[in-house]
Amino acid sequence: MSYREIPAADVPELHPVAGFSQFWAEAKGADAVPLRANIEPTKIPAILPWILLLEAIEVDEIVQFRYRLTGSGCREIFGIDFTGKLLGEDLTPEGADIRRREFISVMTTGKPIYSQTEIPIVGREFINVYRGVFPVSRLGKCIDQIFIVIAHEALRLVTASPIARTRRPQAHLSSL
C-alpha cells in the first residue's frame, strides 16, 4: 500500500484538506486543540462531503475508534458507509494499522497529520487521495474525537476560503 505523511504545505491550497486545516486552526485559536463545539459544520458546507468523524471508545480495555459520521463524498470514494463501524472493518490490515497509529499520534500530540495515500479497501486501491487527521476535544479535558478529511488528489474547491462567514448588512445609499 502506498502511504506517506506529508507537510501541510504539500496539500494543494484549494483541496478540502487544506480548507479544513484552516478552519481547524481558526477553531482552535490559542488552545492546544479545538473544542468539538467550535467545529460548526454549517460553516464549511463545501467540505462536509469529505469529512469523517470518529470517536475514541474503550472496548475490552482497548482504545478503539468508531465512525460517527461519514460524508457523502467519502461514501462514494470508499463504496461503503462507515458510520457506526469500528476502525478496521472493511479495511486492509495494513491500512487499519496505519490509521490506528495516526489516530493514536494525533491524540497524543494534539497535532494534525497530513498524508497522500491510496484507499486501503480491496478493489479501491487505485484511488489516490490527500488526507488530513485533526484532533478535537468534546469537553476540553482530553482528545476524544478525530475529524478526517479525505478527497481525491485532483479535487479542488471553488474558493480558497471554504469557511462561510456571516455577512454584515450593508448600508443602503438610497437615502442620499
DRENLOPA-961116 format. One line per 5 residues: number of its first residue (from 1); their letters; for each residue z, y, x of N, C-alpha, C. Coordinates in Angstrom, 2 decimals. Atoms other than C-alpha are relative to their C-alpha. Layout:
NUM> A> Z,Y,X,Z,Y,X,Z,Y,X; ...
This chain:
1> MSYRE> 0.00,-1.18,0.84,0.00,0.00,0.00,0.00,1.24,0.88; 0.09,-1.25,-0.74,-0.90,3.44,1.28,1.00,1.01,-0.56; -1.01,-0.98,0.39,2.10,5.81,1.13,0.35,0.81,1.23; -0.51,-0.81,-1.11,3.01,8.77,3.29,0.68,1.24,-0.55; -0.68,-1.25,0.34,5.53,11.54,2.97,-0.74,1.14,0.67
6> IPAAD> 0.70,-1.17,-0.51,4.05,14.99,3.46,0.87,1.23,-0.18; -0.72,-1.26,0.26,5.39,18.53,3.79,-0.49,0.62,-1.30; 0.37,-0.66,1.25,5.39,20.58,0.60,-1.26,0.84,0.17; 1.17,-0.86,-0.25,2.79,22.89,2.18,-1.32,-0.77,-0.03; 1.23,0.79,0.03,0.29,20.00,2.25,-0.46,-0.32,-1.43
11> VPELH> 0.41,0.20,1.40,0.24,19.78,-1.57,-0.83,1.22,-0.39; 0.84,-1.15,0.37,-2.65,21.95,-2.84,0.70,0.94,-0.98; -0.70,-1.04,0.77,-1.46,25.21,-4.40,-0.12,-0.17,-1.51; 0.20,0.09,1.45,-2.91,24.53,-7.87,0.30,-1.39,-0.57; -0.34,1.35,0.48,-1.72,20.91,-8.11,1.32,0.08,-0.80
16> PVAGF> -1.25,-0.01,0.77,1.02,20.16,-10.72,1.26,-0.17,0.84; -1.17,0.19,-0.86,3.39,19.02,-7.94,0.41,1.34,0.62; -0.31,-1.31,-0.58,3.15,22.46,-6.27,0.58,0.94,-1.05; -0.52,-0.84,1.08,3.70,24.20,-9.61,1.43,-0.35,-0.36; -1.37,0.40,0.33,6.80,22.15,-10.40,0.94,0.33,1.14
21> SQFWA> -0.83,-0.34,-1.15,8.10,22.71,-6.88,0.47,1.46,-0.09; -0.34,-1.42,0.18,8.01,26.46,-7.50,1.01,0.17,-1.13; -0.89,-0.08,1.16,9.67,26.03,-10.90,1.39,-0.54,0.34; -1.26,0.63,-0.40,12.38,23.73,-9.45,0.80,0.97,0.89; -0.66,-0.94,-0.93,13.16,26.26,-6.67,0.56,1.20,-0.76
26> EAKGA> -0.50,-1.13,0.80,13.48,29.10,-9.21,1.19,-0.43,-0.86; -1.09,0.49,0.84,15.71,26.97,-11.47,1.27,-0.25,0.82; -1.14,0.28,-0.87,17.96,26.08,-8.54,0.69,1.28,0.46; -0.60,-1.24,-0.49,18.48,29.66,-7.37,0.76,-0.25,1.28; -0.83,0.14,-1.19,21.31,29.73,-4.84,0.75,-1.34,0.03
31> DAVPL> -0.68,1.29,0.06,22.65,26.32,-5.95,-0.71,-1.02,0.89; 0.59,1.06,-0.83,22.07,23.17,-3.91,-1.13,-0.71,-0.76; 1.02,0.57,0.89,20.14,21.61,-6.82,0.15,0.67,-1.36; -0.13,-0.63,1.30,19.35,22.95,-10.26,0.77,-0.86,-1.00; -0.58,0.70,1.13,21.32,22.07,-13.33,-1.14,-0.45,-0.91
36> RANIE> 1.02,0.52,0.91,19.32,19.97,-15.78,-0.29,1.02,-1.09; 0.17,-0.99,1.06,19.89,22.68,-18.40,-0.90,1.15,0.42; 0.87,-1.07,-0.49,17.97,25.13,-16.18,-1.46,-0.41,0.10; 1.39,0.49,-0.01,14.85,22.95,-16.29,-0.45,-0.03,-1.46; 0.44,-0.14,1.39,13.34,24.14,-19.57,-1.48,-0.39,-0.09
41> PTKIP> 1.38,0.48,0.01,10.18,22.08,-20.18,-1.00,0.92,-0.72; 0.94,-0.87,0.71,8.69,24.61,-22.61,-0.54,1.12,0.89; 0.48,-1.03,-0.92,8.31,26.97,-19.65,-1.11,-0.50,0.93; 1.03,0.56,-0.89,5.92,24.61,-17.86,-0.94,-0.93,-0.79; 0.82,0.88,0.84,3.56,23.29,-20.56,-1.17,-0.65,0.73
46> AILPW> 1.14,0.57,-0.72,0.67,22.74,-18.13,0.40,-1.19,0.87; -0.48,1.06,-0.89,2.83,20.39,-16.04,0.60,-1.18,-0.78; -0.69,1.03,0.78,4.51,18.40,-18.83,-0.67,-1.38,-0.01; 0.61,1.34,0.02,1.91,15.60,-18.97,0.24,-0.80,1.28; -0.09,0.64,-1.31,2.57,14.83,-15.30,1.44,-0.26,0.43
51> ILLLE> -1.43,0.13,-0.32,6.38,14.56,-15.48,0.56,-1.35,-0.43; -0.87,1.13,0.31,8.64,11.54,-15.33,1.43,0.49,0.18; -1.42,-0.32,-0.16,12.39,11.94,-15.84,0.76,-1.32,0.07; -0.81,1.20,-0.20,14.72,9.27,-14.50,1.47,0.37,0.04; -1.44,-0.21,-0.12,18.47,8.91,-14.73,0.57,-1.14,0.82
56> AIEVD> -0.71,1.02,-0.77,20.74,7.08,-12.33,1.05,-0.62,-0.90; -0.99,0.72,0.80,22.79,4.43,-14.10,0.56,-1.13,0.85; -0.60,1.11,-0.73,25.10,1.70,-12.90,-0.15,-1.27,-0.84; 0.18,1.30,0.65,24.18,-1.88,-13.78,0.58,-1.04,0.94; -0.68,1.00,-0.83,26.48,-4.61,-12.47,0.41,0.59,1.35
61> EIVQF> -0.50,-0.72,-1.17,27.94,-2.09,-9.97,-1.09,0.35,1.01; 1.12,-0.40,-0.85,24.48,-1.32,-8.55,-0.70,1.18,-0.67; 0.71,-1.15,0.54,22.75,2.04,-8.96,-1.44,-0.41,-0.32; 1.36,0.25,0.48,19.57,1.60,-10.99,-0.56,1.33,-0.50; 0.64,-1.20,0.52,17.08,4.15,-12.25,-0.78,-0.37,-1.25
66> RYRLT> 0.68,0.25,1.27,15.94,4.24,-15.86,-0.88,1.21,-0.33; 0.93,-1.05,0.42,12.92,6.21,-17.04,0.41,0.50,-1.38; -0.34,-0.62,1.29,13.99,8.60,-19.80,-1.22,0.59,-0.68; 1.17,-0.69,0.55,10.62,10.28,-20.23,-1.21,-0.31,0.87; 1.27,0.19,-0.71,7.02,9.53,-19.29,-1.03,0.90,-0.66
71> GSGCR> 1.01,-0.91,0.53,4.46,12.30,-19.73,-1.30,-0.72,-0.31; 1.24,0.63,0.44,1.12,11.53,-21.37,-0.99,-0.20,1.14; 0.88,0.16,-1.15,-0.82,12.10,-18.13,0.44,-1.15,0.89; -0.53,1.13,-0.79,1.46,9.65,-16.32,-0.33,-1.32,-0.69; 0.34,1.23,0.73,0.94,7.06,-19.06,-1.47,-0.36,0.21
76> EIFGI> 1.43,0.23,-0.21,-2.81,7.49,-18.60,-0.27,-0.55,1.41; 0.18,0.46,-1.37,-2.64,7.09,-14.81,0.52,-1.43,0.18; -0.63,1.30,-0.20,-0.31,4.08,-14.96,-0.57,-1.09,-0.90; 0.41,1.00,0.98,-1.79,2.40,-18.01,1.20,-0.64,-0.67; -1.27,0.53,0.50,1.86,1.85,-19.02,0.89,1.18,-0.40
81> DFTGK> -1.04,-0.97,0.33,4.60,3.83,-20.77,1.31,-0.54,0.58; -1.23,0.46,-0.65,7.65,3.50,-18.51,1.27,0.41,-0.74; -1.19,-0.48,0.70,10.03,5.21,-20.98,0.90,-1.17,-0.40; -1.00,1.02,0.32,13.20,3.11,-21.30,0.06,-1.15,1.00; 0.01,1.09,-0.98,12.28,0.77,-18.41,0.83,0.37,1.22
86> LLGED> -0.70,-0.19,-1.28,14.18,0.31,-15.16,-1.03,0.05,1.12; 0.85,-0.05,-1.18,12.62,1.15,-11.80,-0.24,-1.42,0.49; 0.37,1.31,-0.50,10.76,-1.89,-10.55,-0.78,-0.81,-1.02; 0.76,0.70,1.01,9.45,-3.13,-13.87,-1.46,0.48,0.09; 1.44,-0.26,-0.03,5.64,-3.32,-13.65,-0.51,0.62,1.31
91> LTPEG> 0.44,-0.51,-1.30,5.54,-2.02,-10.03,-0.09,-1.17,0.98; -0.01,1.00,-1.07,4.67,-3.99,-6.93,1.38,0.06,0.67; -1.31,-0.03,-0.68,7.83,-4.99,-4.99,0.06,1.07,1.08; 0.03,-1.01,-1.05,6.79,-2.77,-2.06,0.08,1.41,-0.60; -0.03,-1.30,0.66,6.15,0.18,-4.40,1.38,0.33,-0.55
96> ADIRR> -1.35,-0.20,0.53,9.53,-0.28,-6.09,0.99,0.31,1.11; -0.90,-0.24,-1.14,11.31,-0.42,-2.71,-0.16,1.42,0.54; 0.25,-1.36,-0.49,9.65,2.80,-1.54,0.60,1.02,-0.95; -0.53,-0.96,0.98,10.57,4.60,-4.76,1.52,0.01,0.00; -1.47,0.07,-0.04,14.18,3.37,-4.64,0.54,0.77,1.20
101> REFIS> -0.44,-0.74,-1.19,14.53,4.70,-1.08,-0.18,1.50,-0.20; 0.21,-1.42,0.29,13.03,8.04,-2.17,1.11,0.54,-0.89; -0.98,-0.48,0.98,15.40,8.34,-5.11,1.39,0.09,0.61; -1.29,-0.04,-0.68,18.47,7.47,-3.04,0.04,1.18,0.97; 0.06,-1.12,-0.95,17.35,10.01,-0.42,0.17,1.34,-0.70
106> VMTTG> -0.14,-1.31,0.66,16.94,12.90,-2.88,1.38,0.16,-0.63; -1.36,-0.09,0.55,20.29,12.04,-4.48,1.01,0.29,1.10; -0.91,-0.20,-1.13,21.94,12.06,-1.05,-0.17,1.38,0.62; 0.27,-1.26,-0.71,20.25,15.12,0.47,-0.12,1.20,-0.92; 0.25,-1.12,0.92,19.51,17.21,-2.64,-1.32,0.69,0.25
111> KPIYS> 1.28,-0.61,-0.36,16.07,17.93,-1.18,-1.16,-0.82,-0.58; 1.16,0.71,0.54,12.72,17.09,-2.80,-0.75,-0.78,1.09; 0.90,0.75,-0.87,10.33,14.58,-1.28,-1.40,0.10,-0.60; 1.40,-0.10,0.40,6.57,15.03,-1.41,-0.75,-1.15,0.68; 0.77,1.09,-0.59,4.08,12.23,-0.86,-1.42,-0.02,-0.53
116> QTEIP> 1.37,0.28,0.38,0.48,11.21,-1.03,-0.08,-1.52,0.01; -0.08,1.45,0.11,0.06,7.64,-2.23,-1.01,-0.51,-1.01; 0.76,0.62,1.07,-1.81,5.20,-4.37,1.01,-0.57,-1.00; -0.88,0.51,1.05,-0.38,3.87,-7.63,0.40,-1.44,0.33; -0.45,1.34,-0.36,1.78,0.77,-6.93,0.06,-0.96,-1.20
121> IVGRE> 0.10,0.88,1.16,0.64,-1.10,-10.02,-1.26,-0.84,0.19; 1.14,0.89,-0.19,-1.62,-4.13,-9.78,-1.14,0.45,-0.92; 1.18,-0.44,0.74,-5.11,-3.07,-10.84,-0.16,1.51,-0.06; 0.07,-1.47,0.01,-4.34,0.67,-10.40,0.06,0.57,1.41; -0.17,-0.44,-1.39,-4.14,0.81,-6.58,-1.10,0.94,0.47
126> FINVY> 1.12,-0.87,-0.37,-7.46,2.67,-6.44,0.26,1.46,-0.35; -0.31,-1.36,0.43,-5.83,5.78,-7.97,0.91,0.66,1.04; -0.76,-0.74,-1.00,-4.64,8.24,-5.31,0.60,1.25,-0.63; -0.74,-1.10,0.64,-2.03,10.85,-6.25,0.85,0.76,1.02; -1.10,-0.72,-0.64,0.28,13.54,-4.99,1.20,-0.21,-0.89
131> RGVFP> -1.26,0.18,0.74,3.92,13.04,-5.98,1.03,0.97,0.55; -1.17,-0.76,-0.40,6.99,15.21,-5.90,1.20,-0.59,-0.70; -1.23,0.58,0.53,10.52,13.84,-6.40,1.08,1.06,0.14; -0.89,-1.16,0.03,13.07,16.50,-7.43,1.34,-0.35,-0.63; -1.33,0.32,0.55,16.84,16.01,-7.87,0.54,1.11,-0.90
136> VSRLG> -0.71,-0.94,0.87,18.85,17.67,-10.66,1.36,-0.59,-0.35; -1.34,0.42,0.40,22.41,17.52,-11.95,0.25,0.41,-1.44; -0.31,-0.34,1.39,23.44,17.35,-15.59,1.21,0.91,-0.10; -1.24,-0.74,0.15,26.95,18.73,-15.08,0.38,0.82,1.24; -0.30,-0.75,-1.21,26.83,20.25,-11.58,0.96,-0.70,0.94
141> KCIDQ> -0.94,0.74,-0.84,29.10,17.58,-10.10,-0.70,-0.92,0.98; 0.76,0.92,-0.85,26.55,15.14,-8.70,-1.44,-0.03,-0.47; 1.40,0.15,0.37,22.84,14.47,-8.68,-0.11,-1.30,-0.78; 0.04,1.17,0.85,22.26,12.11,-11.57,-1.31,-0.16,-0.77; 1.33,0.12,0.59,18.71,12.76,-12.73,-1.05,0.42,1.03
146> IFIVI> 1.08,-0.28,-0.93,15.38,12.95,-10.96,-1.26,0.29,-0.81; 1.32,-0.30,0.55,12.17,14.65,-12.01,-1.03,-0.45,1.01; 1.13,0.37,-0.84,8.98,13.18,-10.63,-1.23,0.62,-0.63; 1.28,-0.51,0.46,5.67,14.95,-10.90,-1.05,-0.77,0.78; 1.02,0.84,-0.61,2.64,12.79,-10.24,-1.31,0.24,-0.71
151> AHEAL> 1.33,-0.23,0.59,-1.04,13.53,-10.76,-1.07,-0.33,1.02; 1.14,0.29,-0.86,-4.45,12.62,-9.38,-0.10,1.04,1.11; 0.16,-0.92,-1.13,-5.12,14.15,-5.97,-0.93,1.16,-0.33; 1.00,-1.03,0.29,-8.09,16.09,-7.35,0.38,0.95,-1.13; -0.37,-0.84,1.15,-6.26,17.58,-10.36,0.49,1.37,0.46
156> RLVTA> -0.45,-1.36,-0.27,-5.77,21.35,-10.30,0.27,0.69,-1.33; -0.33,-0.81,1.16,-4.12,23.66,-12.80,-0.91,1.23,-0.02; 0.87,-1.18,0.14,-5.96,26.71,-14.08,0.58,1.20,0.73; -0.65,-1.15,-0.61,-3.42,29.12,-12.63,0.98,-0.44,1.08; -0.96,0.32,-1.07,-1.25,29.21,-9.51,1.43,0.11,-0.49
161> SPIAR> -1.35,-0.15,0.53,1.76,30.13,-11.65,0.07,-0.67,-1.38; -0.03,0.72,1.26,2.20,27.45,-14.33,1.24,0.29,-0.85; -1.24,-0.29,0.71,5.52,28.92,-15.43,-0.28,1.05,-1.07; 0.20,-0.93,1.10,5.28,30.53,-18.85,1.15,1.00,-0.01; -1.02,-1.04,0.00,7.12,33.80,-18.83,-0.07,0.76,-1.32
166> TRRPQ> -0.04,-0.78,1.22,8.23,35.79,-21.83,-0.54,1.38,0.30; 0.57,-1.33,-0.21,6.17,38.92,-22.11,0.83,1.04,-0.72; -0.69,-1.12,0.62,7.84,42.22,-22.80,-0.98,0.70,-0.93; 0.91,-0.73,0.89,6.44,44.13,-25.76,-0.52,1.25,0.71; 0.61,-1.18,-0.61,4.05,46.82,-24.62,0.12,1.18,-0.96
171> AHLSS> -0.06,-1.21,0.84,4.43,50.37,-25.87,-1.39,0.27,-0.55; 1.28,-0.34,0.61,1.71,51.34,-28.29,-0.27,1.48,0.21; 0.37,-1.38,-0.29,-0.14,54.52,-27.44,-0.65,0.68,-1.20; 0.69,-0.59,1.15,-1.43,55.17,-30.95,0.62,1.32,-0.46; -0.63,-1.24,0.45,1.04,57.98,-31.50,-0.36,1.20,0.87
176> L> 0.35,-1.11,-0.89,-0.42,60.08,-28.64,-1.09,0.85,-0.53
